[in-house]
Amino acid sequence: MDISRKLGILVFFGVPAIIGGGIVYAISGSYNPVCIYEIILLFIAGGFVNR
């Protein structure tokens, strides 16, 4: 997999990180669930990039 495809996958996962982080914060009212959500999304994106 070339570098442009890897960057595209990371950008693709960047949008849910921003939008989803705001939604999780609005529901919970705390940054702890947002951090957990971001870490889970980071592991999923890392799995796609390393595949």
N, C-alpha and C positions, 0 to 999 in steps of 0.2 A: 504494500500500500504506500503510495507516494505521500509526500508532505502536504500537498494541497488537499488531498482527500482527508487526511487526519485533521487538518485545520477546519475543514468544512464540517466534520463531525463535531468538533468542539464548539463551533459557532452554533450548530444545530441544538446542542445541549445547553448553550448559554442563554437562549431565549426562555426555556422553561425555568432555568435557575432564577432569572430576574422576575418573571411574572409569577411563578410558583412561590418564590420566596415572599413576595408581597402578599399573596393570598394566604399562605401559611401564617404570616405575621398578623394579618387582619383577623383570622379565625382565632388564633391562640393569644395574641397580645403580648408575646414574649419572643425573645431572640433564640432561646434554646431549641425549640422545635424547628426554627429556620435553619440553624446550624446543622441539626440532624438531617433535615431534608437536603441541604446542600452537600453534605458528606455522602449521603446515599447516591445522589445524582452524580457526584464526582466519581464514585466507584463504578457506576454503570457506564459513564462516558469513558473512563479508563479501560474498562473491559472491551468496549467497542474499538477503541484506538489501538490497543495492543493485540487485537484479534487479527 
